[in-house]
């Protein structure tokens, strides 16, 4: 197989269990499985998260909710994103909770027979939700008295929880508490939630009744440092194989644009994976792979379907058919992200549908 993403569902279970041990005050864990489970596969990741102790799931789009229901997943489900009227239909048909922050959104839900809603206050992210706490309260009051509508939650989202030492998290937390705590005095069964993975690990005061953990359940460090240092296990490993080995004399080149010209006689390996699979072109001459446990540098341009690797003058004993690891223990997604000046989320979400996902549990078929 030209490229393969192996996903260890047992690691996802353990990551969820580890995050739950962090929670305070009886908070529950909502596993975020949007964007096809951050590239890991939404339905398998959802089942693993539930097995690890998650009690809710969250997605961004109505179609993602419908797909989970079609896969036979029946747990509580929250659609966090903006929805058009037709998408509200899809979300409600999937028996999913939806997010509202203006009265017209609430009316659209009510016009479709009602549903479960969470009111969102924008405490500083600046995207969805209302910045006006009074408006958020009016929407919550209307939800509580509108036929067919159930007021379930009050929520927000932190902009800088993953930036250690940043003070803005505290400012957002204060804004949320000032609005949400009095609201829950009026509606005692109201679920309060704001924390993402970084906030879960950074500040217990953010936990409230429910936390929405995404990146960490996949064993990726929300602080872009070291997953193992957070007691998280990366669940995904990306591999390919050596399709060809050939000598390259000093002065010869490889790849589009002649971005690699050999300074000495060397041996090159061609690996059939490229940006068509999610291995970004910006990694040209700017990444390592693992072959037989040894790091080898990429040589030349990352193309749509192939990369080339410099094996050194003696070739290191590498042969056609040898496994090549691009994301693995010792070569984490965080490293690839740093080389690309991005975040680990984008690395796994960027793996395309052309890469099959193979599911296992600590090596045993799932």
ABEGO torsion letter per residue (X at the ends): XABBBBBBAAAAAAAAAAAAAABBGGBBBBBBABGGGGGAEAAAAAAAAAAAGBABBBBABAAAAAAAAAAGBABBBBBABBBBAAAAAAAAAAGBBBBBABAAAAAAAAAAGEEBBBBBBBAGAGBBEBABAAAAAAAAAAAAABBGBBBABBBBBBAAAABBGBAAAAAAAAAAAAAAAAAAAABAABBBBABBAAAAAABAAAAEABBBBBAAAAGBBAAGBBAAAAGBBBABBBBBBBABBBBBBBGBBBEBGGABBBABBBBBBBBBBBAAAGBBAAABGABBBBBGGBBBBBBEBBBAABBBBBAEAAGGGBBBGBBBBABBBGBBAAAAAAAAGBBAAAAAAABBAABBBBBBBGGBBX
